[in-house]
Amino acid sequence: MRDLTERQWPQLQSILPSQKPEVERPNEDHRRIINGILWVNRTGATWRDVPERYGPWSTVASRFYRWRKAGIWHQILERLQQQADVAGSLDWEMH
């Protein structure tokens, strides 16, 4: 299994949108859903094949597409690159 590790999760969690929006109902657990998205990315499977441990496939797919449309994935990438750059662990020629 290649889910987010205990070391990776806090770095990512700190830059994600709130899990409990002020209006609307609370989101499904971000970590679980992101692990489902990563599973689809790794395997090349369809959304409908997402294992149940990641939540409903429709929720996993919906989160991916909503965040893409809102530019959240781009923001996450930028923040992770900034963190890595500050830590001196980013090779800008590669990334």
Buried (B, 14 or more C-beta within 10 A) or exposed (E): EEBBEEEEBEBBEEBBEEEEEEEEEEBBEBBBBBBBBBBBEEEEEEBEEBBEEBBBBEBBBBBBEEBEEEEBEEBBEEBBEEBBEEEEEBEEEEE
